[in-house]
Amino acid sequence: MKDFSEQIEKELVGDWSGDKPMPDRIYFSKVLKRNLWVIICGLGLTALATYMAPLWVSDSYRSSVYAVFDHLDANSPDPTGGAAQVRYNTLARMFKARFESQDFAKQILTNLGESGLSQAKDPAHLAWVPFGKSTSAEEGPRSLLKQYEAAPETDSGILALRAFAPTAEQAQNLANVGMETFINRELDEQIKSLEIKLALLKKNVSAEPVIKAQASQSLEKTPAKRAEKLTNEDKEREFDERLRALNAQVDQVRRERDSALTNIKRDLVRLQTSFQANHPQVVEKKKELELVTSQYRSSEDKIILQANSVRGQLRAVRNSQSRVDSSPTETATIPDYQGSFFTNLSDRIKEIELEKQNLIQQKEDPLKRTRLQILYPASLEPIPFKNSGRLAQYGFLLSGVILTFLLVFFREWQTPLARDAWLIERITGKKIISQISHRNTHEYTNITPALADQMRSHLGKIHRIDEAASTLLSYRRLELSIMQECKGDVVLLINAGSQDMSAQVIKNFLNIYSTDHQDDYLLIDCNLQEPIFQYKNGERGVLSLAEFIDGKAKFEDVCINREQMDDFSFDVIPPMAALSGSQTRIFRPEKVVPAIDSIPFKYRKIFIRGMPAAHFIENRALLAAASDLVAIGT
């Protein structure tokens, strides 16, 4: 029984240990009922949008393909002699520029159409390209470029290409065709560059054999002469091989010089961006640049000097094999010089022709590529890179729930905040007395004096708080608060909600209050919109509350005793039938206070029910006559 008594005390007094209590289930049920149609419509539209989201947004699959760049061909040295990093940087910039060019995109679309990846006759109208639904021939390439991401890796020689498409197979095809098209385009550009070089080198070089001075017919063909001829041929072959080796050394020194100078210049630029020109590190790096330049220049000069010496020996050997007319001739009639320069130039032409054939072979056969080749075919990734459909569903769902919550919140915000007890306390900071809810509209909506006695008897028999006990204790909590806080004899009951629906609540409360105390109580009802006591047809008299306040009627003429009414345990002064004309000037403190004071002292407490919130002038006059105030939010 101790636990049950503590529970009754908790129900009666309330648990207000916190500064501002959280709302209970009664408040949330009221909010739910008020905004039920908003919640149903909002969640219904959210469910529909979530279901249809995959129809508007498709998943995105990604496929990656990688190509490696080798600045030196496996079969022949690089004829240009450019540094590896410089050539790769150029290729990396071209790699990104290609996949930003619409002309290159048109070439990819052409290759996609030729490879049978689409049944469309016009490559710009690929059915599976998500951006290729336009009828313009220019929008197709622009849309295709959005599906590629070119990302060359710095200082590694690796070119990475990523393709995005609605399916994994389409993304793989896009990546393979895009990288293959880029490699073929680069090979075509290199072949074209070599053709231009060949045309320049062959411009002033005739293909006719060099005319050598014929030996005199009178030369005697003796064994000694034949041996000398063979010896000269061997010397000529030896000098020719040495000359080729020296030329190769010159090219090698130049390549090493360019590579070394590139690294030093890169460090020098980095230092110049961080330090001033007279900084010791910058000055030291400049001296290092000059030293390396002079060293390679001296090495190159030595090799060139040796090559010139070998050329002189070779020229002497060739001249000794024939008798040349040394008589002077006119310079204008001399044919183009076809000496040792022609030998070196011919070798260079042959190297470029071999390089051209090598590039053509690499273009025709991808397995023989050594300069720029694909490491592995594009990957087939079955898991979506961006599950856009699922993310869109989550987004629609979350947005719908948040939007529905905001709609309910703003509807509650626009509603007068004082209609709910919890909102009253949240806004005003005043202590809540009680929360009364008519959850059972058939049994506890109208609490008569007899029902109040039954509820008190029921409370003494039960061992668990049920609905009847909870309803009674909610009214008794208000009763206890009035007993503790209201020290005066006149209590003003004023409605704090947007609509005055407090008539039944006040009637139930006063029935319970008066039957609990078994004393005389009076209610002055000033609310003519929803009066607590309803006159029957023809029963309303001439005198009313307005005449009593104005001093034109006695208290006994307007008061109705509880014995004359059904279901009332307290006396009532009903409101006037209408408030118009001169009666609107009656409710003033100088008239209301004397009228209240003229009431007999047989009543233990007098309760005044205020007018609706719009009659704030009249309510202030009633407040002047009252000693205490109780706000009721409905």
ABEGO torsion letter per residue (X at the ends): XAAAAAAAAAAAAEBAABABBBBBAAAAAAAAAAAAAAAAAAAAAAAAAAAAAAAABBBBBBBBBBBBBBABBAABBBAAGBBAAAAAAAAAAAAAAAAABAAAAAAAAAAAAAAGABABABAAABAABAAAABABAAAAAAAAAAABBBBBBBGAGBBBBBBBBABAAAAAAAAAAAAAAAAAAAAAAAAAAAAAAAAAAAAABBABBBBBBBBBAABBBBAAAAAAAAAAAAAAAAAAAAAAAAAAAAAAAAAAAAAAAAAAAAAAAAAAAABBAABAAAAAAAAAAAAAAAAAAAAAAAAAAAAAAAAAAAAAAAAAABBBBABBBBAAABBBBABAAAAAAAAAAAAAAAAAAAAAAAAABAAABAABBBABBBBBBABBABBAAAAAAAAAAAAAAAAAAAAAAAAAAABBAAABAAAAAAAAGBBBABBBBBABAAAAABBBAAAAAAAAAAAAABABBBAAAAAAAAAAAAAAAAAAABABABBBBBBABABBAAAAAAAAAAAAAAAAAGBBBBBBBABAABBABBBBBGABBABBAAAAAAGABBAAAABBBAAABBGBABBBBBBBABBBEAAAAABBAAAAAAAAAABBAABABBBBBBBBAABAAAAAAAAAABABBBBBBX
